[in-house]
């Protein structure tokens, strides 16, 4: 198999410039991604990029696997990963996990740690849901939520680039122009859906939007 070709959408470039600007202002960042639309890969791309600048130290916090019973546990965790002389950024790629009842306390922990280490510590939280519908007290965490960015679905140009320069060469196929336009229209700006549609075409030589694997993802 050929290696997966990484795509750098113009939309990502525009929004990541905004995230970096906020970090450069010594502020915190919240990003709201569409459901199942590129959150993980764009967060990794961004953290890899800021790490290479030798100015920031991204500290990944996964509420699904990292557990802090007390505030002191968070302090110990951050201390173990802190790099002196760099700006330490607590990155939570799956911040929706923070909305679980047993994890709500982490908002308080992060807000407190940010307050106590305001010149050396920032946060970047990435959601795939409207957190304000779940945690109606989010406005009390004014430091954590001081900058919020909604990452939209991709436009037609980025979708075309994804299919033409990533999926087609990766799978060594050519997607006819009329079919590509159909896939772009039916995928609604989602790389995830477009990839499934092109996979169906790769395996069957055609694409029917009623194909079970496509409708399953569409209904997810």
C-alpha positions in Angstrom: 0.0 0.0 0.0 1.1 3.5 -0.7 1.6 5.8 2.2 -1.3 8.1 3.1 -0.7 11.6 1.6 -1.2 14.4 4.1 -3.4 17.3 3.0 -3.1 20.8 4.2 -6.4 22.5 3.6 -6.5 26.3 3.2 -9.2 26.4 5.8 -6.8 24.8 8.4 -4.1 27.3 7.5 -6.5 30.2 8.1 -7.8 28.8 11.4 -4.5 27.6 12.8 -3.0 31.1 12.2 -5.8 32.3 14.5 -5.0 29.7 17.2 -1.3 30.5 17.1 -2.0 34.3 17.4 -4.1 33.7 20.5 -1.3 31.6 22.1 1.2 34.3 21.1 -1.0 36.8 23.0 -0.6 34.4 26.0 -4.3 33.5 25.9 -6.2 30.2 25.9 -8.0 28.6 23.0 -11.2 26.6 22.5 -11.9 25.0 19.2 -15.3 23.5 18.2 -15.0 21.0 15.3 -17.9 19.5 13.4 -18.6 16.0 14.5 -16.1 13.4 13.2 -14.5 16.0 10.9 -10.8 16.1 11.1 -10.4 17.1 14.8 -7.7 14.6 15.7 -5.5 15.0 12.6 -5.7 18.9 12.7 -4.9 19.0 16.4 -1.9 16.7 15.9 -0.8 18.8 12.9 -1.0 22.0 15.0 0.8 20.6 18.1 3.5 19.2 15.9 3.9 22.6 14.3 4.1 24.6 17.5 6.5 22.1 19.0 8.9 22.6 16.1 9.0 26.4 16.9 10.9 25.6 20.1 8.7 28.1 21.9 5.8 25.9 23.1 5.6 22.5 24.8 2.3 20.8 24.1 1.2 18.6 27.0 -1.5 16.2 25.9 -4.2 15.4 28.4 -6.6 12.6 27.6 -9.5 12.6 30.1 -10.3 9.1 29.0 -7.0 7.7 30.2 -5.5 10.3 32.5 -7.3 10.5 35.9 -6.9 13.1 38.6 -8.7 12.5 41.8 -7.4 15.7 43.3 -6.1 19.0 42.0 -2.6 18.0 43.3 -2.7 15.1 40.9 -3.0 17.5 38.0 -0.2 19.6 39.3 2.1 16.5 39.5 1.1 15.5 36.0 1.9 18.9 34.5 5.1 19.1 36.4 6.3 15.8 35.1 5.9 17.0 31.5 6.8 20.7 31.9 9.8 22.0 30.0 11.4 25.0 31.7 11.8 28.1 29.5 9.1 27.0 27.1 5.4 28.0 27.2 3.6 24.8 28.3 0.3 24.2 26.6 -2.2 21.7 28.0 -3.9 20.3 24.9 -7.1 18.3 25.3 -7.9 16.9 21.9 -11.1 15.1 23.1 -12.4 17.8 25.4 -15.9 16.4 25.1 -14.8 13.9 27.7 -14.5 16.8 30.2 -18.3 17.1 30.0 -18.9 13.8 31.7 -20.2 14.2 35.2 -17.1 12.6 36.8 -14.8 14.9 34.8 -16.5 18.3 35.2 -14.1 19.0 38.1 -11.2 19.2 35.6 -12.5 22.5 34.3 -12.0 23.9 37.8 -8.5 22.3 38.1 -7.4 23.7 34.7 -8.7 27.2 35.5 -7.0 27.1 38.9 -3.7 25.9 37.5 -3.8 28.6 34.7 -4.5 31.3 37.3 -1.6 30.1 39.5 0.8 29.8 36.5 -0.5 32.5 34.2 2.9 33.3 32.6 4.0 29.8 31.9 0.8 27.8 31.2 -2.0 27.9 28.6 -4.8 25.5 27.5 -6.2 24.4 24.2 -9.5 22.5 24.3 -11.0 20.8 21.3 -14.7 19.9 21.2 -17.0 18.2 18.8 -20.2 19.3 20.5 -21.8 22.4 21.9 -20.5 22.3 25.4 -22.7 25.2 26.5 -25.7 22.8 26.2 -24.0 20.4 28.7 -22.2 22.6 31.1 -24.3 25.7 31.7 -21.7 27.1 34.1 -18.9 27.2 31.5 -19.0 31.0 31.7 -17.4 30.8 35.2 -14.2 29.5 33.6 -13.4 32.8 31.9 -9.8 32.0 31.4 -10.3 28.7 29.7 -13.0 30.0 27.3 -11.6 33.4 26.5 -11.1 32.6 22.8 -13.5 30.3 20.9 -13.2 29.3 17.3 -15.7 27.3 15.3 -13.9 25.1 12.7 -16.4 24.8 9.8 -16.9 22.0 7.3 -14.7 22.2 4.3 -15.6 24.1 1.2 -15.7 22.7 -2.3 -12.1 23.7 -3.1 -10.7 21.9 -0.1 -12.9 18.8 -0.8 -11.7 18.7 -4.4 -8.0 18.9 -3.2 -8.6 16.1 -0.7 -10.0 13.8 -3.3 -7.6 14.7 -6.1 -4.3 15.0 -4.3 -4.8 12.6 -1.4 -7.3 9.8 -2.0 -6.8 9.3 -5.7 -3.0 8.9 -5.6 -3.1 7.0 -2.4 -5.4 4.4 -3.9 -4.1 4.8 -7.4 -7.5 5.6 -8.9 -9.0 8.4 -11.0 -12.4 9.7 -9.9 -14.3 11.0 -12.9 -15.1 14.7 -12.6 -18.9 14.3 -12.5 -18.6 11.6 -9.8 -16.2 13.7 -7.8 -18.7 16.6 -7.9 -21.4 14.3 -6.8 -19.4 13.0 -3.9 -18.4 16.5 -2.8 -22.1 17.6 -2.8 -23.3 14.5 -0.9 -20.4 14.7 1.6 -21.4 18.2 2.7 -17.9 19.3 3.5 -16.8 16.2 5.5 -13.5 14.5 4.6 -14.7 11.5 6.5 -17.8 11.0 4.3 -15.9 11.8 1.1 -13.3 9.2 2.0 -15.9 6.5 2.5 -17.6 7.4 -0.8 -14.3 7.2 -2.7 -13.5 3.9 -1.0 -16.8 2.5 -2.2 -16.0 3.7 -5.8 -12.5 2.1 -5.4 -13.9 -1.3 -4.4 -17.0 -1.4 -6.6 -16.3 0.8 -9.6 -19.3 2.9 -8.9 -20.8 5.0 -6.1 -24.4 4.7 -4.8 -25.2 7.0 -1.9 -27.6 4.3 -0.7 -24.6 2.0 -0.1 -24.9 0.7 3.5 -21.4 1.8 4.6 -22.1 5.4 3.4 -25.6 5.7 4.9 -24.3 4.3 8.2 -21.7 7.0 8.4 -24.2 9.6 7.2 -26.5 8.6 10.1 -23.7 8.6 12.7 
